[in-house]
Amino acid sequence: MNADPLPVAESFPSVLRAQRRRAGRSQLQTALVAGISQRHLSFLESGRARPGRGVVLALSAALGLDVARQNQLLLAAGFAPSYDAGVQSQAELELVERAMRAFLQSHEPFPALLLRDGAWIEQGNRGAARLWSAVRGAALDEVPRDNVFELMLRPGARRERLENWSEAAACLLRRYLAEHVQLRRPELDALVAQLAANPEVRELLRRDGGAAAAPVVLLRYRFDEVRLALFVVIAGLHAPLDTRVERLRVEFLVPADAETERWFRDGAAPAA
């Protein structure tokens, strides 16, 4: 697994302000948790003071920054990153990946995917292959290593059989932009823009977040007489110390009703 380069560092005051506002924290809240004075934090954000490495790490913890954003803040302050990809041995990284792939099997017969950077499918389990087969109308032994944005944009069965395609696309966009505001991949920019330009998706993105809504967005598939409803649960690593494993996520698709659960269980049962 190769590490992706971090964005070019901006000035420390601008990066710190941006991260604090993104976290929704006031200067007072941030300073209290980081163990410094509000005056000191104000001086750091205005450029009147320079931070030590320990202060940068304390601020990162206070703001709940992920590994990549901590590295960005350290670089902006003139320090080497704490969590360089490549520090951990390949054997350690492979152990983590094997453990995350094991979650896919534990979720059978229901679909589960291993994603990298919230966009690339690394692997799917048998339940996911069964769902993909039903969507495409042709048997698949395994889930293709697709990019989820290309998958959502690709004309054909997926869009036709996903009854609430625009709602699912808007949900995907919100999640990606929220999680990857600092790590957006240039190769995805055109795909993200194309998805956001869809009139139905654009209208959903503008919808008032305070309006009454369901607790989760369901993926609603229809295959002839069969209708499936699934919701998504995403799991990641707690306190990862390497940017390569931090970007891994397991996406569990969970049946939202008895009909959907029965469809997957019946399909996984051995023939009599």
C-alpha positions in Angstrom: 0.0 0.0 0.0 1.5 3.3 -1.0 1.0 6.5 0.9 -0.7 9.4 -0.8 1.1 12.8 -0.5 -0.4 15.3 2.0 -1.6 18.6 0.7 1.0 21.4 0.6 1.1 23.0 4.1 -0.6 26.3 4.5 0.3 28.8 7.3 -0.2 27.3 10.8 -2.6 30.0 11.9 -5.0 29.5 8.9 -4.8 25.7 9.2 -5.5 25.8 13.0 -8.4 28.2 12.6 -9.9 26.1 9.8 -9.6 22.9 11.9 -11.1 24.5 15.0 -14.1 25.9 13.1 -14.6 22.6 11.3 -14.7 20.9 14.7 -17.3 23.4 15.9 -15.2 24.4 18.9 -14.7 27.9 20.4 -11.3 29.2 21.3 -12.2 28.8 25.0 -13.3 25.1 24.6 -10.3 24.2 22.6 -7.8 25.9 24.9 -9.3 24.2 28.0 -9.1 20.7 26.5 -5.6 21.4 25.1 -4.3 22.7 28.5 -3.3 26.1 27.3 -4.8 29.6 27.9 -7.3 31.1 25.5 -4.9 34.1 25.1 -2.2 31.7 24.0 -4.5 30.1 21.5 -5.6 33.5 20.2 -1.9 34.4 19.6 -1.3 31.1 17.8 -4.3 31.8 15.5 -3.2 35.3 14.8 0.4 34.4 14.1 1.7 36.4 17.1 3.1 33.2 18.7 4.7 30.0 17.4 3.7 26.6 18.9 5.9 23.9 20.2 5.5 20.4 19.0 3.7 19.3 22.2 1.2 22.2 21.9 0.4 21.2 18.3 -0.2 17.6 19.4 -2.3 18.8 22.3 -4.4 20.9 20.0 -4.8 18.0 17.5 -6.1 15.9 20.3 -8.4 18.6 21.6 -9.9 19.0 18.1 -10.3 15.3 17.5 -8.2 15.4 14.3 -7.5 12.3 12.4 -4.0 11.2 11.5 -3.7 13.0 8.2 -5.0 16.3 9.7 -2.6 16.0 12.6 0.2 15.6 10.1 -1.0 18.6 8.2 -1.1 20.7 11.4 2.4 19.6 12.3 3.7 20.3 8.8 2.2 23.8 8.9 3.9 24.5 12.2 7.3 23.3 10.7 7.5 19.9 12.3 7.9 16.5 10.8 4.7 14.4 10.8 4.1 12.0 13.7 2.4 9.3 11.7 4.3 8.8 8.5 3.1 5.9 6.4 5.9 3.4 6.3 6.8 3.4 10.0 4.9 0.2 10.6 6.2 -3.0 9.1 4.4 -4.6 6.2 3.6 -7.6 8.4 1.8 -5.3 10.9 -0.2 -3.6 8.2 -1.2 -7.0 6.6 -2.4 -8.2 10.1 -4.7 -5.2 10.3 -6.0 -5.7 6.8 -6.6 -9.4 7.5 -8.6 -8.5 10.6 -10.7 -6.0 8.7 -11.3 -8.5 5.9 -12.5 -11.0 8.5 -15.3 -8.6 9.4 -16.7 -9.1 5.9 -17.0 -12.9 6.5 -18.6 -12.4 9.9 -21.4 -10.3 8.4 -22.5 -13.2 6.0 -25.0 -13.7 4.5 -25.5 -9.9 4.4 -23.4 -7.6 2.2 -20.2 -6.1 3.5 -17.4 -4.2 1.7 -13.9 -3.1 2.5 -13.4 0.4 1.2 -10.3 2.6 0.9 -10.6 6.4 1.1 -14.4 6.0 1.1 -14.4 5.5 -2.6 -12.5 2.3 -3.8 -13.9 -1.1 -3.2 -11.0 -3.4 -2.1 -13.2 -6.5 -1.4 -16.7 -7.7 -0.9 -18.1 -10.8 0.8 -20.5 -13.4 -0.7 -23.5 -11.4 0.4 -22.2 -8.4 -1.5 -21.6 -10.5 -4.6 -25.1 -11.8 -4.4 -26.5 -8.2 -4.3 -24.3 -7.2 -7.2 -25.4 -10.2 -9.2 -29.0 -9.4 -8.6 -28.4 -5.7 -9.7 -26.6 -6.7 -12.9 -28.8 -9.7 -13.7 -25.8 -11.9 -14.1 -24.0 -14.1 -11.6 -20.7 -12.7 -10.1 -18.3 -14.7 -8.1 -17.0 -11.5 -6.4 -17.6 -7.8 -6.2 -15.7 -5.8 -8.8 -13.1 -3.4 -7.5 -15.1 -0.4 -8.6 -14.9 3.2 -7.6 -18.2 4.0 -5.9 -18.6 7.3 -7.7 -18.2 5.7 -11.1 -20.6 3.1 -9.9 -23.2 5.6 -9.0 -22.8 7.5 -12.2 -22.6 4.5 -14.6 -25.9 4.2 -16.6 -27.6 0.8 -16.4 -29.0 -1.7 -14.0 -27.7 -0.2 -10.7 -29.4 3.2 -11.3 -32.5 1.5 -12.6 -32.8 -1.0 -9.8 -31.9 1.4 -7.0 -35.3 3.1 -6.6 -34.0 6.0 -4.5 -30.8 6.6 -6.5 -30.7 10.4 -6.1 -31.2 10.1 -2.3 -28.4 7.5 -2.0 -26.1 9.6 -4.3 -26.7 12.7 -2.1 -25.9 10.7 1.0 -22.7 9.4 -0.5 -21.6 12.9 -1.5 -22.3 14.4 2.0 -20.4 11.6 3.7 -17.4 11.8 1.4 -17.1 15.6 1.6 -17.4 15.5 5.4 -14.9 12.8 5.9 -12.4 13.8 3.3 -12.5 17.6 3.3 -8.7 17.7 3.7 -7.9 14.4 1.8 -10.0 14.8 -1.3 -8.4 12.9 -4.1 -7.8 14.9 -7.3 -8.7 11.9 -9.4 -12.2 12.0 -7.9 -12.9 15.7 -8.4 -14.5 15.4 -11.8 -16.7 12.4 -10.7 -17.8 14.2 -7.5 -18.7 17.4 -9.5 -20.6 15.3 -12.0 -22.6 13.6 -9.3 -23.3 16.9 -7.6 -24.4 18.5 -10.8 -27.3 16.0 -11.2 -30.5 18.2 -10.7 -32.2 15.7 -8.3 -29.0 15.2 -6.3 -28.4 19.0 -6.2 -31.9 19.6 -4.9 -31.4 17.0 -2.1 -28.0 18.6 -1.1 -29.8 21.9 -0.7 -32.5 20.5 1.5 -32.8 22.0 5.0 -30.9 19.6 7.3 -33.3 20.6 10.1 -36.4 19.3 8.3 -38.0 16.2 9.5 -36.3 13.1 8.0 -35.9 9.4 8.6 -33.1 8.4 11.0 -31.1 6.7 8.1 -31.1 6.7 4.4 -32.2 3.3 3.1 -30.9 1.8 -0.1 -34.1 0.6 -1.8 -33.6 -2.0 -4.5 -36.2 -3.6 -6.7 -35.7 -6.8 -8.7 -39.0 -7.7 -10.4 -41.2 -8.9 -7.5 -38.5 -8.6 -4.9 -37.9 -5.4 -3.0 -34.9 -5.0 -0.7 -34.3 -2.3 1.9 -30.8 -1.9 3.5 -29.1 0.7 5.7 -25.4 1.2 6.0 -23.1 0.9 9.0 -19.5 2.1 8.6 -16.7 0.9 10.9 -13.1 2.1 11.0 -10.1 1.6 13.3 -9.9 3.3 16.7 -6.8 5.5 17.1 -4.9 4.4 14.0 -1.3 5.4 13.8 -0.6 5.0 10.1 -2.4 6.9 7.3 -2.6 3.8 5.2 -4.8 1.8 7.6 -6.7 4.9 8.7 -8.2 5.2 5.3 -9.7 1.7 5.4 -13.4 1.3 6.2 -15.7 -1.6 6.5 -19.2 -0.9 5.1 -21.9 -3.2 6.4 -25.2 -3.3 4.6 -27.9 -4.3 7.1 -31.4 -5.5 6.3 -34.1 -3.0 7.2 -37.0 -5.4 7.1 -37.9 -9.1 7.4 -38.3 -9.5 3.6 -34.8 -8.3 2.9 -33.3 -10.5 5.7 -35.2 -13.5 4.3 -33.9 -12.9 0.8 -30.3 -13.0 1.8 -30.7 -15.9 4.2 -32.6 -18.0 1.6 -30.0 -17.3 -1.0 -27.2 -18.3 1.3 -28.9 -21.6 2.4 -27.5 -24.8 0.7 -29.8 -26.4 -1.8 -31.8 -29.3 -0.4 
